[in-house]
Amino acid sequence: MANGLAQIERKRFAVIGGGWAGCAAAMRALNAGHHVTLFEAARTLGGRARSVQVILPSGESVTLDNGQHILLGAYHETLRLMQSVGIDFGAVLERVPMRLGVLQTTSWQWRNYASLARLVMGWSLRGFACSEALTVKALSQGASTRVMKDVIEPLCLSALNTAVDVASGRVFLRVLKDAFLSKRFVHAGGAYASSDMLIPKVDLSTLLPSQVAQALQSRGSCVRLGERVVSLGSIQNDFDYIVVATPPSEAARLLREIAPDWAARVDELEYRSIATVYAQAPADFFLPKPMLALQSDAQNPAQFVFTRREAKGLLAFVVSDASNWAIGEGDEIERRVLAQGEAKLGVALQPVTTIVEKRATFACTTQIKRPAKLALVGLSVVGDYIDGPYPSTIEGAVLSAVR
């Protein structure tokens, strides 16, 4: 049997893991004419980008996300996947052009704009490429303090979830290159520039995974929720091809016996935590924009705040790298973020819930050695942590499954 999804004749496919990589792999196999069974250990598809039920201070139950997400720059494969299941982009995505106004540049002087222009021009002249050893901080040498604090640091954290002093300059430049130089994504309702930020208007499970489940079931395939695959041997006789689309530690567990070197490389990955603090402002409060960047430091952990549509006055504050907080310190993150939000926005805030994903992303540092895309006879592995051009993002997850 030939390796890879594209060369396989009509077969019975098992996709283990219903995150965005698993959903993309399932749709690729389905569209190639295969029968697909999608296994997901949780009761909801979406992986780290899924919905959760939350009770607001008013007592109302709403569906939020297991962490605030945006599609930041050149999310072409993700948009193609959404398009393939008939999603109306205008109904589910809010387009926010990537302008400096999103960031904290209102009090800049001309020399800060000049500093940023020189920096970007230098990157452009070098083809948005650099050596693997260069960090984002080293890459930005010569930038003014305000440019670093107001633009480079928040962009690095939002894209790589890794601090500038250790984050990979090479990956950072690749994200910027695609965001500013790749073609627009054209769809029935118009077009998205690759530099546009796309903010979901609906919860993340509704955004795509639930649509994938409907597509699979309507075409005779299966979705099996709440069912963990304990070993590959337990299902291998029932399927012709298996795609492992689980989180990295679970993939290493499943594959340790048949690919020990690959599993050992997965074990070496380091991770970064992301915290999302949901807070309730008065119903008549509105952010001036769908999202705002915030000045952050040890006392003010959040880098961004978003408007949520599920209830009036509902906000989501994001701590893009919460790795310095020990397990069990979610309450302290919440307390500091609420104080930060009240001081910045000038409004009283009530806590709703705080979600801390301890292994939300891999650490995209200059030292990282990501595992190669494993493709054996009758088996492959997909996920955002597999070696590729992008950091740990939804686009990275989808890209791993479609190429």
N, C-alpha and C positions, 0 to 999 in steps of 0.2 A: 504493500500500500504506500502510495506517495505521501511525503510529509506535507503539512500545511493544509489550510481549509480549502483553498481555491481549486486544488487538483483532485479532490475526492468526489467520487460518484455518489449518487443518492444513497445516503446512509442514515443510521439512527445516531443522533448526536446527544450527548449529555454535556450540559454546561453547569459546572459546579460554582455557584456564587452569583447572586442576582444584583450585584452592584452595576455601575455604569459600564465597566469593561465586560461583565457577563452579559448584560443586556445587548451590547453592541455585537458580541460574538454570537449570541443567540439569533439576532436579526440577520447577521451575515449568513449563518448557516440556513436559516429559514428561507431567505431570498435566493439561496443557491439550490433550493428544492429539497432540503433534508427535513426529516422529522426531528424535532428538538424537544428535549426534556430539560427544563431549567430548574435546578435545585437551589433553594435558598434556606439557610438555617433559621433566619429570622422570620417573623410573620409579615414583614413588609419588604418589598424590593427597594433597591437603591443603595445598599451598602452604607458608606459614610455620608452619602448625599441622599438621605431619605427623610420621610416625614415622621413626626412624633406628635402625640396628643398632649396638650398643655391646658391647665386651668388658669384663666386670668384672675386678677384680684376681684373682678366683678362676679366671679363664679361661672362665667361663660367658658365652655370648652372650645378650643380652636386647634387647628392643625398647623403646626409650625415645622421647622426643619431641624435636623440633628446637627445644626451648624449653618450659619449664613454663608451662601455661596454667590459669586458672580462669575460670569464668563468674561474673562479679561483678555481680549485681543486674539484675533485669528482662530476662533473656535470653529473652523470649517467642518471638521469631521463630525463634531458633535451636532452641528446644525444640519448636516446631511442626514445623520441618523434620525434626528427629530423630524426632518422633512419626509423621510421614508415611511414614517408611520402616520403621516397626515396631520402633523401638529400645526396649528395656526399661530405663527410667531407673534403676530400683533396681539393676540389674546393672552399670551403667557410670558412675553419678554418685554421689558422696558429698556429702550435704547438710551444710553447716556454717553454722548461723545466724550472721548478722553481729552479733555482740555485741562489746562492748569487750574482752572476755577474749581475743579473737584478737590484739588489739593490746597494746602495752606500757603498761598502765594499773594494774598491780598495786600500784605504790608511789605512786599519786596521793593527794593530799589533797583535802578537800571543795571547796576553791576551784577546783581544776582541773575537777571535774565541773560546778560552777556556771558556769565559763567556757565549757565546751563547750555546756551547755544554753542559755546566752544567745546563743551564736553560731548554733546551729541554729534557735532560736526566731526570731531576726532574719531568717534566710534564709527560713523558712517564712512569716512575715508578709509578706515581699516576693514570695511565690509562687515561690520558688526561681528567681528571674530577676535579671539584672543587666546592665549595659551591656557591650558587646563589648570595651571597652578595659580592663576590670577584670581583674587577675590574681588567681589563687587567694590569693596572699599578701595583696594589698590587700583582697580579699573577707573575709579572716580577721582583719582588723585588730581588735585588742582581745583576741584569744585569748591565753591564757597560753602561756609558752614550752613547757611540757610538752604542752599540747593541740596546738600546732603540730608539735612533734617526734614525738609519739607517735601522733597521729591524722591530722591534716590532711596532713602530708607523705607518710606511707605510703599513705593513700587516694588522694592525687593521683597519686603515682607508679604505683600499681597500676592506676588507671583511665585516666590520660592519658599515662603514661610521659614526663612532662615536669615539670621542677622548678617549685615553687610560685611562684617569683619571675617566671616568664614564662608559666606555664600559663594557659589561658583559664578565667576564673572562670565564664563563661556555660556552657561545656560541662560543667565540673565540677558546677555546680548542676543541670544537666539530668540528669546521671547519678544524682545523689543524689535528685532528685525522683522519677525513675522507680523507683529502688531502694526508696524508702520510702513512696511514695504510690500506685503503680500496683497493680492487682489481682493476686491470686495466680494462678499458672499451675496449673490443675487437670488432672491426668492420671489414668490408670487406677489407679495405685498410691497416689494421694493428691494432695498439692498442694505447690507450692514458693512460699514468700513471695518477693516481688520483692527483698527485702533478703538472701535467702539466697545464700551463696557455694556454687557447685557445682564440686567438684573431680573431674576424671575419674579413674576407677578403672582405665581401660585406656588404651593409647596413642592418640594423637589420630587417626591414620588409621583405627583400628578404631572409634573413637567415632562417626564419621559417614561420611567419604569412601568407605571400603570398602563401606558399606551402600548408598550412592548408586550406586556402580559395579554392585553386584549388581542393584539396582532397574532401572537402565538396561538392562543386558544381558538381564535376564529378560523385559523387555518389548520386545525387538527393537531397542533403540538400541545405540550403540557407545561404547566407551572406548578411546582410542588413546594409550597411554603412551609416553614417550620420543620424542614427535613434536612438534617445535617448528614452529609456523606462521611462516614467514619473512616473509610478506606477506599482506595481505588479498586481493590479486589472485590469489594462488595457489590460493585455495579458493572465491572468490566465485561462480564458475560452477557449483559443486557444491551450493550451499546457497541457500535463500530468505531466511534471516535469520542474522545473525552477532552473537553476544554476546562482547565482549572483556572477559575477567575476569582479565587478567594483572596482575602488579605494575605500578605506575604508570609506571616508566621504559619498560617494554616496551609498554605501551598507547600512550604518547607516540610511540614509534618506529613502531608499526603505523599510527597515525592522523595522523602529522605532515603528510602530503600532503593529506589530505581535510579535516582540521580543525586547521590550523596554530595558530590562536589558543588553542584548547583545549589542544593539546600544549604550547604555551609556558607556560600556567598550571600544567600538571603539572610542567614543568621547574623552576618556582619553589619547589616544595615542599621543606621541610627535613625531615630525618629524625632519629630517635633509635635508638640501639642498645640491645639487650637481651642480657644474658649469663646463661646458665644453667650453673652449675657442679654437675655430678653428683659425689657423693662417697660413699664406702663407710665406714660406721661398723661397729663390731662387730655381729654378727648378733643379739645380745641387747639392742641399744639400740633404744629407741622414743621418738619425740617424744610429749609429753603430749597433743598435738592434731594433726590432719592437717596443719595449717600454723601457723607462728608468725611474727609480725613481729619483725624484728631492728632494733636501733639501728644506724644506718649513718652513716658519714662517709668522708673521703678514705682512711683506713686500713682501714675496715671497709665494703666496698662493697655487700654484700648487704642487701636490705630484708626478704626473706622466705626461709623454709626450709620445704620440704614433705617429707612421707613419700611414698616411692614403693613401690608394691606388687610390683614385678618381682623383688625380692630382699630378704631380711631385712637391715635396717640401711642400705638404700639411701636417700639423701637428694638433694634438688634445691634448691640455693641460687639465688636470683634477684636479679640486679642490674637493676632496672627501667629505669634510664637509665645505660647504659655509654658514653655519647657522649664523655665526657672521656678515654677511653682510645683511644690511637692504634691503627691497624691493626697487628696483629702482637704486641699486648701481652696476648693471651689468657692466656699463662703467668703474667704478673704478676697479673692479675685472679684467676686460680685460686689462686695462692699466698696472696694476701691474704684471699680468701674462706675458704680452708681454715683459716688461722690464726684468723680471726674465728669460724668455726664451732666450732673446738676450744675457744676461750676461752669462748664463750657456752654451749655444750652440755656442756663438760667431758668430752669423749670424743675419742679419736684418730680421725682421718679419713684415708682413702686417696683420692687423686684417681682418678676414673673417666674423665671427659671434660668439656671445657668447650666450649660452643657459643655463639659470639658472632654474632648477626644484626646486621650493620651498618645495614641499612635495615629494621629490624623494624617500626617505626611511623613515621608522619609526626609532626612536632613540633606538638603541639596548643597553640599559643601564641595570644596575643591578636592577633598580626599575621597569622595564617594566612588565606589566601584560597584555599579549596579549589576545585578545578574542578567545574563544574556537571555534572549527570548528562547526558551526551551521548546524544541519541536522534535518529538520522538515519533516513531511509528504508531499511529493511532492516538496521539496525545499532544497537546500543546498547552502553553501557559500564557495568560494575558493579565495585564494589570499595569497601573501607572508607575510601579516601581521597576518594571522591566526596562532594560537599557534602551534609551531613546532620546529624542531631542528635547523633550519638555520635562519640567519638574512634575511634582505630584499634584496633578490637576485633573479635572474631569476630561479635558481634551486629551491629556496624556493617557488616561485610562481607555478612552474610546479609540484613540490612535493605535494603541497596542493591539487592539482586537480586529482592526480592519486592514492592517498592513502586514 
